[in-house]
Amino acid sequence: MVLCQAVYREVDELSKLVYVDEMTDENWIDVEDSTMLTTVTFGDTEQGTKVSIITHFASVKQLEEAEVMGMVEGYTDTLERLEEHLQLHQ
């Protein structure tokens, strides 16, 4: 089992999150070379809010491993659930 732990470096209310993400094993021991820096920005558009997510990987291998583990699907699922939550609470 692979888990993920994040440490937030920057939180700008309503505009930006910056965090370092690291994979860990089931005992929360860091997986070597798994650190990723992610920046999430929120911007106003005519249609609503634009969310941009940029993740910096240490290598192409690390990117490929994250894709195999389902990172893209995980982000997609999370954003879809966020959209549903926001629609319910408008």
N, C-alpha and C positions, 0 to 999 in steps of 0.2 A: 504494500500500500504506500502510495506517495501522497504526502500532504503538502500544503503550501502555507507559508507564513509571510506576512508583510509588515514592514515597518514604514510608517508614513513619515516623509521628510518635509512635506509642505502641504498645507491645507489652506487654500484661499476660498473662503465661503462663496458659493455660487459660481465659481469660475475655474478652479483647478485643484487637482490632487496629484501629488508626486509621491511614489512609494517604491521601495525596494522589495522585491518578491524573491523568496528562496524556497526551493523544494526541500522537504525533509522526509525522513522515514517515519514509521509509526511511533517512534520514541522521540520525535521532534529533533533528531540529529540531522544537521545540515547535510544535504547531498552536495558533494564536491562540484564546483563549476556550474552551479545552478542559479546564480544570482542574476536577476533581471531588473532593470530600472524601467518603471512605467510612469508615463504622464497622461493624465486624463484631463481634458479641457471641456468646458461647457460654454457654448455661445448661443446668443439669441439669433433666430432667423424668423422670416415671415411665417413659416409653418410651425414654429415651436422652438425647441432647443436642439442644437447640433452637439453631439457628443463625439469627441475625437480621442482615440486611445493609441498611444505610441509606446511600444515596448522595445527596449534595446537589449539584444541578446549578445552574449560574449562571443558567439561563433555561429556559423551556419548549422553546425551539428546540434547546438543547443536549440536553435529555432526548430529544426526538423523534429527533435525529440519532443518539444512542447506541442507541436502539431499532432504528432502520433498519440500523445497522451490526451488529446481532446481540448486543447486550450481555445481554439477557435470556436468550437461548439459550446464550450463553457461560457465564453464571453457572450456569444449570441443568446444563449438561454438566459443568462443573467440580465442582459439588456431587455429582452422580451418580457421578463417578469417585472422589471422596473417599470416598463411602459404600462403594463397591465395595472400595477399598483397605483401609478400616477393617474391613470384614467378613472380608477375607482374613487380616488380622493380629490377630484377636481371641485 
